[in-house]
Amino acid sequence: MAETRDLTALIEREGDGYVSLCPELDIASQGDSVEEARRNLEEALQLFFETASHTEIEERLHSEVYVTRLNIRLA
C-alpha cells in the first residue's frame, strides 16, 4: 500500500489565472481555474515525490505550516 501525506495547497488569483503553492515543500504550479491550479499542483507534487531522493524530501519539507487570517488596522 502506498504511503500518503497531507499537504497544504494555497491558491490565489493572479492576473487571468490562478497560482497554487504547497508551502511545506515550496512547490508551485498554476492554472486557468482554481480546480486546474489544484490538479496541476497535485501533479507537480506527485512528480517531485517520484523523482526526489529521500534526502531531498527531508531537506525541503517544512513539517509545521500554519495558515491563519490576520485583521490589521490600516492607518
N, C-alpha and C positions, 0 to 999 in steps of 0.2 A: 504494500500500500504506500502511495506517495505521501511524503510529508507536506503539510500545508503551513502557511504562516499568514497571520492577519497583518495587513499593512494599511497605511492611510493614503487616501487619494484626495488631494486638494485640486479643485477645478475652478478656474476663473476665466471670465470673458476677457479676451484680448483682441481688440480690433474686430474683425469679422468672424473670428473663430474662438476657440477655447484652448487653454493650456492646462495640462494636468501634471501634477507633481506628486511623487512619493517622497516625502521628507525623510523617511527612515533610511533610504538609500541614495537620495539626491538624484533620482532618475525622473526625467520629464518626457512628455510627449504632447501631442496636440491633435485637434480635430475640428471639423466644421460644426459639430454639435456637442453637447455635454456627453451624450452617450458614446459618440465616436471618440472623443478625447479619453473617456474612461476605458473603452475597449483597447485603444492604442497604447495606453499606459499599461494595461494588463499584459499586452503582447510584449512590450519593451521589458517589463519585469520578468516574464517567463523566459525571454531570450537571455537576459542577464543571468538568471539562475542556471540556465542550461550551459552557459559558456564560462562563467566566472569560477575561479578556484575558491575553495573553502576559505583560504586566507584572505582573498579579496573581498568576499562577502563579509567576513568578520571585521575587516578594517573599515568598510564603508557603512556598516549597519549601525544606526543610532537606535538603541533599544528603548529609549524613553523619548517619546514625542507627545507633546501636549498641545491640543488645539483649543483655544478659548476665544471669547469675544471680549473686547475692551470698550468701555464707554468713556471717551475723552472729551473734556470740555474745551471748546475752541475759543481762543481769545478774541 
